[in-house]
Amino acid sequence: MNAENLTEKPPMDQDSLVEASTGYEGGMLQQEFLFVEGKLYVYSDRMVKADKLGGEIVKLGEISKEDSYNYPDEEFEAAHIPVGTAVYEAEDEIVISYDMINYRIFMEFTP
């Protein structure tokens, strides 16, 4: 193999084009999911500042398993959320936060 071949890219098929356009590998879930209190939740694309949550923020637990290829189906299992991330309930909302300032709001999801 010569040096020119090392920089060549393989031809793209239709699946590769889809992967490139979404930024996710084929078969990978494309949103953040978590399973808590017997229910599956998906990130709602909404965030709120801590001072806007109102009421008490209760820590439910931490993400203990991450699998981005299958819907979570065990308590505190997630897709695209790192292990160790805390999960909270605030005003009947399920939320996570990476910085304790901004909270990502999740909504119940049925696949």
Secondary structure, 3 states (H helix, E strand, C coil): CCHHHHHCCCCCCHHHHHHHHHCCCCCCCCCCEEEECCEEEEEEEEEEEHHHHCCCEEEEEECCEECCCCCCCCCCEEECCCCCCEEEEECCEEEECCCCCEEEEEEECCC
